[in-house]
Amino acid sequence: MSQPYESVAQPTAVPPPGCPAHAGGTGAEPLYTAEFFQDPYAVYKRLRETHGPLAPVELDPGVTAVLCVGYETALEILRRPETFSKDARNWRARNEGRVPEATHSAQLIRPRAQAGWVDGEAHRRLRSAIDDSMSRIDPGALRGYVERIADSLIDQFAAAGEADLIPEYCQLVSMLTVGELFGCPKDIADRLFGAMAQLLDGQDPMAAAQEVDATLLALIELKRTEPGPDVTSWLIAHPARLTDEELIEQLLLMMGMGSEPVPSLISNALRVLLTDENFAGDLAGGGMLVEDALDEVLWTAPPLANLAVHFPLRDVTISGTRLRAGEPVVISFAGGNQDALESSQHKQGNRAHLAFSAGQHTCSGRSQGRLIATAAIEKLLDRLPDIELAVDAEKLEWRPGLYQRGLTALPVRFARVGEPPKAAEWDAGPEPAAPAPAAPTSAPEVTVQGIPAAPTAPPAPSAPPAVPGAEVAAVVEPGGAPAEAAKPKPTGVLAFLARWRRSRK
């Protein structure tokens, strides 16, 4: 990945393999074991009972951190930016050369010119560009777009009477939607979402990080020459005038929702609807049923289980634990939620969970992500009201990993409906015309780390860009109306998902 900042100290030698500093020799709980992957909630509970809300852990062999598994403590850290920094330049062990560059931790937790990893004025500037761009998405048009994609995807497996909803529905409906929102063509989407998934899972993290950078830069270069009514173009044209490095990092943060959190939110909620006795057998309950299921999942199985790394700016005592300056504190959204549920009565409709973080770094795309999940689930239940799990609930398996919480597969069965459309009969119609760029937006000179950023021209909200895998209605700004949509055309995204699934077996 690109490195916007240099470390503040010269690196020293990394402890060799076999040294007590590796593989549990630190006395910290390793979070890369089969035990943790099989039942992380048992580990969270044990850590809380043994150490309290702040527990010593290993993210990788020899890479230590503190895991926050207490709800109130997590909120205190998230709401104290003056004491707990998001800037990884403060990571003392990394600055001292004690974090091997090839580890998952070093690639995922590093200095970034990204709103989620900076503080103060830098955060306000980058966050304003994100919020302003995301605010231009019309929720009504977005819902209509998701429903059209969902209908077309369901058409592909409805006649079979069975499906694995993870690759055939949950991943695709989210990826195609996010691809359209960001004006991302299918060839870039294939590469991008695969690399994002590999980065979060820790599969060859250095290569995955480099591929993410390369594909996002390709998208930026494309939208500079062919701007459209999409978030990427709006972000490029924002008066903050982001550098290429900053654009890459903001797009990684924003588009990442289509790679992991939203697909897992959809599948995790469907698991609840199909297996939980509070929901199963009443799938015709309508929108409130889906909203309740989403709330349940955001409390009990948040798609991002552990992240929001913070670094104390000075030695500080919190919840009875002394934290050293520069020691990474990882917020366990899952563990903190578990603590809240165990210490108080969980009431239906309570949305005080940590799934979207809290404080000034609360997820900027939370409303759009929830809307995508809601619309996708409602459409599936409406089209296939008799859908049921095709295996025993106990046989569902969770993907291994520290940072995400999602299923490996979600096999279902249902009454067969109609016949699948033939791909040869689909006609996407003519390519939309490229919009003409508008006059440049005037803005004062802005520098990032002392580097001037060049101004860009904002896009004209006219014809939609090409859609990754389908020609469908554009997600327009408030006041516009989405165009009529043709059925989507299968593309390389489908082939990518098949390859991606095989790579995980």
C-alpha positions in Angstrom: 0.0 0.0 0.0 1.0 3.6 -0.4 2.8 5.0 2.6 1.8 8.7 3.2 4.1 9.1 6.2 7.5 7.9 7.3 8.1 6.2 10.6 9.4 8.4 13.4 12.2 6.0 14.4 14.8 3.9 12.6 13.9 0.2 12.5 15.8 -2.3 14.5 16.2 -6.0 14.1 13.0 -8.2 14.2 13.2 -11.1 16.7 14.0 -14.3 14.9 11.6 -17.3 14.7 11.6 -19.3 17.9 12.3 -16.3 20.0 10.0 -16.0 23.1 8.6 -12.8 21.6 6.9 -15.0 19.0 3.9 -17.4 19.1 2.5 -16.7 22.5 5.8 -16.0 24.3 4.5 -12.6 25.1 1.9 -14.0 27.5 -0.8 -12.4 25.4 -3.8 -14.2 23.9 -3.2 -15.1 20.2 -6.0 -14.2 17.9 -4.8 -16.1 14.9 -5.6 -19.6 16.2 -8.2 -22.2 15.2 -9.8 -21.8 18.6 -10.4 -18.1 18.1 -11.7 -18.6 14.6 -14.1 -21.4 15.7 -15.6 -19.4 18.6 -14.3 -15.9 19.0 -17.2 -15.0 21.5 -15.9 -17.6 23.9 -12.5 -15.9 23.7 -13.9 -12.5 24.2 -15.8 -13.7 27.3 -12.7 -15.4 28.8 -10.5 -12.3 28.1 -13.1 -10.1 29.9 -13.3 -12.4 32.9 -9.6 -12.7 33.1 -8.3 -9.2 32.3 -11.4 -7.0 32.4 -12.4 -4.7 29.4 -8.8 -4.4 28.1 -6.8 -7.6 27.4 -3.3 -8.2 26.0 -3.5 -10.1 22.7 -1.3 -11.0 19.7 -2.6 -10.0 16.3 0.2 -12.0 14.5 3.0 -14.0 16.1 5.0 -11.5 18.1 2.8 -8.5 17.2 1.1 -7.4 20.4 -1.8 -5.1 21.1 -4.6 -4.5 23.6 -8.1 -5.7 22.7 -11.0 -3.7 24.1 -13.8 -6.1 24.9 -15.8 -3.8 27.2 -18.7 -1.7 25.8 -18.3 1.4 28.0 -14.5 1.3 27.7 -14.8 1.2 24.0 -17.1 4.2 23.9 -14.7 6.1 26.1 -11.8 5.4 23.8 -13.8 6.2 20.6 -14.9 9.5 22.1 -11.5 10.7 23.3 -9.6 11.7 20.2 -7.4 14.1 22.3 -6.0 11.1 24.1 -6.4 8.2 21.6 -5.1 8.8 18.1 -6.0 6.9 15.0 -2.6 7.8 13.3 -0.5 4.7 13.0 2.7 6.8 13.0 2.3 6.6 16.7 2.7 2.8 16.7 5.8 2.4 18.8 6.6 -1.2 18.0 6.4 -0.6 14.3 8.6 2.5 14.5 11.1 0.4 16.4 11.1 -2.3 13.7 9.4 -4.9 15.8 6.5 -5.5 13.4 7.5 -7.6 10.3 6.4 -5.8 7.1 5.0 -9.0 5.6 2.5 -9.6 8.5 -1.2 -9.0 8.1 -1.1 -6.4 10.9 1.6 -4.4 9.2 -0.3 -4.2 5.9 -3.8 -3.5 7.4 -2.7 -1.2 10.3 -0.3 1.4 8.8 0.0 5.2 8.3 -2.6 6.2 5.8 -3.9 9.4 4.3 -7.4 8.1 5.0 -10.2 9.7 7.1 -10.3 6.7 9.3 -6.6 6.8 10.2 -5.9 10.5 10.8 -6.8 13.1 13.4 -7.6 16.7 13.8 -7.8 19.0 10.7 -6.6 16.2 8.4 -9.6 14.1 9.5 -12.1 17.0 9.1 -10.9 17.8 5.6 -11.0 14.2 4.3 -14.2 13.4 6.1 -15.9 16.4 4.6 -15.0 15.2 1.1 -16.5 11.8 1.9 -19.6 13.1 3.6 -20.3 15.7 0.9 -19.9 13.0 -1.9 -22.0 10.4 -0.1 -24.8 12.9 0.6 -25.4 13.3 -3.1 -26.8 9.8 -3.3 -30.6 9.8 -3.5 -31.9 7.1 -1.0 -35.1 6.4 -3.1 -33.1 6.0 -6.3 -30.6 3.8 -4.5 -33.4 1.5 -3.2 -34.9 1.2 -6.6 -31.5 0.3 -8.1 -30.9 -2.4 -5.5 -34.3 -3.9 -6.1 -33.7 -4.1 -9.9 -30.3 -5.8 -9.4 -31.8 -8.1 -6.8 -34.7 -9.1 -9.2 -32.2 -9.9 -11.9 -30.0 -12.0 -9.7 -32.9 -13.9 -8.3 -34.0 -14.6 -11.8 -30.8 -16.5 -12.3 -31.4 -19.2 -9.7 -35.2 -19.0 -9.0 -35.9 -21.9 -11.4 -33.3 -24.2 -9.8 -35.1 -24.3 -6.4 -31.8 -24.0 -4.6 -28.8 -21.6 -4.3 -25.8 -20.7 -2.2 -26.8 -17.1 -1.4 -23.2 -16.0 -0.5 -21.7 -16.0 -4.0 -25.0 -16.0 -6.0 -26.7 -13.1 -4.2 -25.2 -11.4 -1.2 -21.8 -10.7 -2.8 -23.2 -9.8 -6.2 -26.0 -7.5 -5.1 -23.6 -5.5 -3.0 -20.7 -5.4 -5.5 -22.9 -4.4 -8.4 -24.6 -1.7 -6.4 -21.3 -0.2 -5.0 -19.8 -0.6 -8.5 -22.5 1.6 -9.9 -22.4 4.1 -7.1 -18.7 4.7 -7.8 -18.8 4.4 -11.5 -16.6 1.3 -11.5 -16.5 -0.7 -14.7 -16.5 -4.5 -14.5 -12.9 -5.1 -15.3 -11.7 -2.9 -12.5 -14.4 -4.2 -10.1 -13.2 -7.8 -10.7 -9.7 -7.0 -9.6 -10.7 -4.6 -6.9 -13.2 -6.6 -4.9 -11.0 -9.7 -5.0 -8.0 -7.8 -3.7 -10.0 -6.2 -0.9 -11.3 -9.5 0.3 -7.8 -11.0 0.3 -6.4 -8.0 2.2 -9.0 -8.3 5.0 -8.6 -12.1 5.2 -4.8 -11.8 5.3 -4.2 -13.8 2.1 -0.8 -12.6 0.8 -1.5 -9.1 2.3 1.4 -7.3 0.6 0.4 -8.4 -2.9 -3.3 -7.7 -2.1 -2.5 -4.2 -0.9 -0.5 -3.4 -4.0 -3.4 -4.7 -6.2 -5.9 -2.5 -4.4 -3.7 0.5 -4.9 -3.2 -0.2 -8.6 -6.9 -0.8 -9.4 -8.1 2.2 -7.5 -5.6 4.4 -9.3 -6.9 3.0 -12.6 -10.5 4.0 -11.5 -9.3 7.5 -10.6 -7.6 8.0 -14.0 -10.7 6.7 -15.8 -13.1 9.1 -13.9 -10.8 12.1 -14.5 -11.1 11.6 -18.2 -14.7 10.3 -18.2 -16.5 11.9 -15.1 -20.1 10.9 -14.4 -22.8 11.2 -11.7 -20.9 8.9 -9.4 -19.2 9.1 -6.0 -15.7 8.8 -7.5 -16.2 11.7 -9.8 -17.7 13.8 -7.0 -14.8 13.0 -4.7 -12.3 13.9 -7.4 -14.1 17.2 -8.0 -14.5 18.1 -4.3 -13.1 21.6 -3.3 -10.8 19.8 -0.9 -8.8 18.8 -4.0 -7.5 15.4 -2.8 -4.2 14.1 -4.1 -4.1 10.7 -5.9 -2.9 9.1 -2.7 -5.7 10.6 -0.7 -8.3 9.6 -3.4 -7.0 6.0 -3.3 -7.3 5.8 0.5 -10.8 7.4 0.6 -12.1 5.1 -2.1 -10.6 2.1 -0.3 -12.5 3.2 2.9 -15.7 3.8 1.0 -15.8 1.0 -1.5 -14.6 -1.5 1.1 -18.2 -1.7 2.2 -19.1 -3.6 -1.0 -16.3 -6.1 -0.5 -17.0 -7.2 3.1 -19.4 -5.4 5.5 -22.5 -5.1 3.4 -22.4 -8.7 1.9 -21.8 -10.1 5.3 -24.5 -7.9 6.8 -27.0 -9.3 4.2 -25.9 -13.0 4.7 -25.7 -12.7 8.5 -29.2 -11.2 8.7 -30.6 -13.9 6.4 -29.0 -16.6 8.6 -30.9 -15.1 11.6 -34.2 -14.9 9.6 -33.8 -18.5 8.6 -32.6 -20.0 11.8 -33.6 -17.9 14.9 -36.8 -19.0 16.4 -37.8 -15.4 16.9 -37.8 -15.0 13.1 -38.0 -18.4 11.4 -41.4 -19.4 10.2 -42.6 -15.8 9.9 -40.7 -14.5 6.8 -43.7 -12.6 5.6 -43.4 -10.2 8.4 -42.5 -7.3 6.1 -40.0 -4.5 6.6 -40.1 -4.4 10.4 -39.0 -8.0 10.5 -36.0 -7.3 8.3 -35.1 -4.2 10.3 -35.3 -6.2 13.5 -33.1 -8.9 12.0 -30.5 -6.3 11.0 -30.5 -4.9 14.5 -30.0 -8.4 15.9 -27.0 -9.0 13.6 -25.4 -5.6 14.3 -25.5 -6.5 18.0 -24.6 -10.2 17.9 -22.6 -10.8 14.7 -21.3 -7.4 13.3 -19.6 -7.8 9.9 -16.6 -6.0 11.1 -15.8 -7.7 14.3 -12.5 -6.0 15.4 -10.9 -2.9 14.1 -10.8 0.9 14.9 -7.2 0.7 16.1 -6.2 3.6 18.5 -2.9 4.7 19.9 -2.6 6.4 23.3 -0.7 9.7 22.8 0.7 9.3 26.4 0.6 6.8 29.1 -2.9 6.6 30.4 -5.0 4.5 32.8 -8.5 3.6 31.7 -10.9 1.1 33.3 -8.1 0.2 35.7 -5.6 -0.8 33.0 -2.4 1.2 32.3 -1.8 1.7 28.6 1.6 2.8 27.3 1.9 5.6 24.7 2.0 4.1 21.2 0.6 0.7 22.2 -2.2 -0.2 19.7 -5.7 -0.7 21.2 -8.0 -2.6 18.9 -11.7 -2.0 19.5 -13.7 -5.3 19.4 -17.1 -4.3 18.1 -18.2 -7.8 18.6 -16.7 -8.2 22.1 -18.0 -4.8 23.2 -21.5 -5.6 22.0 -21.4 -9.0 23.8 -20.5 -7.2 27.0 -23.4 -4.8 26.7 -25.8 -7.6 26.0 -24.6 -9.6 29.0 -24.7 -6.6 31.4 -28.1 -5.3 30.5 -31.4 -6.4 29.0 -31.4 -6.2 25.2 -34.4 -4.4 24.0 -35.8 -4.8 20.5 -35.0 -1.8 18.3 -32.0 -0.7 20.4 -29.4 0.6 18.0 -26.7 1.6 20.5 -24.4 -1.1 19.2 -20.8 -0.6 18.2 -21.1 -2.1 14.7 -20.6 1.2 13.0 -18.1 2.5 15.6 -18.8 5.7 17.5 -17.5 9.2 17.9 -16.0 11.3 15.1 -15.0 8.1 13.2 -18.5 6.6 13.0 -18.9 4.9 9.6 -19.8 7.4 7.0 -21.7 4.9 4.8 -23.8 3.3 7.5 -27.2 4.6 6.2 -26.4 3.5 2.6 -25.1 0.2 3.7 -28.1 -0.6 5.8 -30.4 0.5 3.0 -28.7 -1.8 0.5 -29.0 -4.7 3.0 -32.6 -4.0 3.8 -33.7 -3.7 0.2 -31.8 -6.8 -0.9 -33.3 -9.0 1.9 -36.9 -7.7 1.5 -36.7 -8.4 -2.3 -35.4 -11.9 -1.7 -38.1 -12.8 0.8 -40.8 -11.2 -1.4 -39.8 -13.3 -4.4 -39.1 -16.5 -2.5 -41.4 -16.5 0.5 -41.0 -20.2 1.2 -37.2 -20.0 1.3 -35.5 -22.2 4.0 -32.0 -23.3 5.0 -30.9 -26.4 3.0 -28.6 -27.7 5.8 -28.8 -27.9 9.6 -28.0 -24.5 11.1 -25.1 -26.1 13.1 -23.4 -27.0 9.8 -23.0 -23.3 8.8 -19.4 -22.3 9.0 -17.8 -18.9 9.7 -14.9 -17.6 7.7 -11.7 -17.7 9.7 -10.2 -14.3 10.5 -9.8 -11.7 13.2 -11.3 -8.6 11.5 -14.5 -9.8 9.7 -17.4 -12.0 10.7 -19.2 -13.7 7.8 -20.3 -17.1 6.6 -18.4 -19.3 4.1 -21.7 -20.5 2.5 -25.5 -20.1 3.0 -27.2 -22.9 1.1 -31.0 -22.5 0.8 -33.9 -24.2 -1.0 -37.3 -23.0 -2.2 -40.1 -23.8 -4.6 -38.9 -23.5 -8.2 -40.1 -20.3 -9.9 -40.2 -20.0 -13.7 -37.2 -20.5 -16.0 -34.0 -18.6 -15.9 -33.6 -16.0 -18.7 -31.2 -16.8 -21.5 -28.2 -14.6 -21.6 -28.3 -14.5 -25.4 -31.7 -12.8 -25.3 -30.5 -9.9 -23.2 -29.8 -6.6 -24.8 -28.1 -3.9 -22.7 -28.9 -1.3 -25.3 -26.6 1.5 -26.5 -23.7 2.8 -24.4 -24.7 6.0 -22.5 -23.1 9.2 -23.6 -20.2 10.5 -21.7 -21.1 13.6 -19.7 -19.5 16.9 -20.4 -17.3 18.3 -17.6 -18.6 21.4 -15.9 -16.6 24.5 -15.1 -14.0 24.0 -12.4 -15.0 24.7 -8.8 -13.0 27.6 -7.3 -11.3 26.7 -4.0 -8.4 28.1 -2.0 -5.0 26.6 -2.3 -5.0 23.4 -0.2 -1.9 21.4 0.8 -1.6 17.9 2.2 1.5 17.3 4.2 2.9 20.3 2.5 2.2 19.1 -1.1 -0.2 21.3 -3.2 -3.2 19.5 -4.6 -4.3 20.4 -8.2 -7.9 21.5 -8.7 -10.2 19.3 -10.7 -13.6 19.9 -12.4 -16.8 18.6 -11.0 -18.8 16.1 -13.0 -22.1 17.1 -14.7 -25.0 15.0 -13.3 -26.2 13.7 -16.7 -26.0 10.2 -18.2 -24.9 7.3 -16.0 -21.6 5.5 -16.4 -21.3 1.9 -17.5 -22.4 -0.5 -14.8 -20.2 -3.4 -13.7 -22.2 -6.4 -15.0 -25.6 -4.8 -15.8 -27.1 -1.8 -17.6 -29.5 -0.5 -14.9 -31.0 2.7 -13.6 -28.5 5.4 -12.4 -28.4 6.4 -8.8 -29.1 10.1 -9.2 -29.2 13.0 -6.9 -32.4 14.2 -5.2 -34.7 15.8 -7.7 -33.8 13.4 -10.6 -35.6 10.3 -11.7 -33.9 6.9 -12.3 -34.1 5.7 -15.9 -35.8 2.5 -16.9 -33.6 -0.6 -16.5 -32.9 -3.6 -18.7 -32.0 -6.9 -17.2 -28.4 -7.3 -16.2 -25.9 -9.1 -18.4 -23.6 -11.7 -16.7 -20.0 -10.6 -16.9 -16.6 -11.2 -15.4 -17.9 -10.4 -11.9 -19.6 -13.8 -11.9 -16.5 -15.5 -13.0 -14.5 -13.6 -10.4 -16.7 -14.8 -7.6 -16.3 -18.4 -8.7 -12.6 -18.0 -8.7 -12.6 -16.2 -5.4 -14.7 -19.0 -3.7 -12.4 -21.7 -5.0 -9.4 -19.8 -3.7 -10.8 -20.0 -0.2 -11.4 -23.8 -0.1 
